[in-house]
Amino acid sequence: MSALDLGREAINRDDIQAKFEELKHSLDGTAEAARTPALAGGIVVLAVLVALAFMLGRRRGRAGRTVVEVRRV
């Protein structure tokens, strides 16, 4: 049984190419819509990491600070 026996047309290269183009155009909008929130989320995560590194470095710098007291005799 072929596609022609069932009353359907045969699928050719142009049909497949047209369907791929249709899918491509619908996915382009979806990808663009998802890109903006992902970029914003990445920036927020980067800012949190920089702030965390700053705070940890600041704390370590305070803990390692040596106080030298000089007295004259």
N, C-alpha and C positions, 0 to 999 in steps of 0.2 A: 504494500500500500504506500503510495507516494502522496505527497501533498496535493498533487493535481487530481488524484482519484477522489479525494475528499471534498473537492470543490474550492480549495484554497489556492491562492497564487504561490508560486515558488518565491522564496526569499532570495533576493540578489544583493550584490555588493552595495548598491545605492541605498537600499532599505536599511541595511546595517549601519552604513555611514550616517544616514539621516538620524537614526535613533541615537547613535553615539554623540552627534552634535547636539541633539535635544537634551541628553543627559548632562553633557558638558556645560551647557548654558544654565541649566537648573542648579548644578553643583557650584558653579562660580559664585553665584549669589549667596549660597549657603556658606561657602568657605570665607567669603569676604565678611559676612556677618559674624562669624565665629572668630575671626582674626582680631578684631578690635578688643573684645573683652579679654582675650588671651594675652594681648600685649599689655593691657592695663594691669592684669593680674601679675604678670611678670615684673612690671615696674614696682608694684607694691612689695612683692617678695624681695626684690633686690634692695629696696629701701629698708626693709626690716632687717635684712642680713647686714647691711652697712651699719645701721644703728646698733645692732647687737654686737658687732665687732668693736665698735667704738666704746660701748659701755664696758665690755669685758676688758679691753685694753686699758681703759681709764682706771678700772678697779685694780687691775694688776699693777699699774704704775703707782697707785697709792699704797698698795700693800708692800711694794718693794722699796719705798722711799725710806732712806736712812736719815735720821736726825742726828747731827753731830753738835754736841754742846762743847764750847771752848770756855774753859775757866782759867783765869789768871791767878797764879799762886803767889 
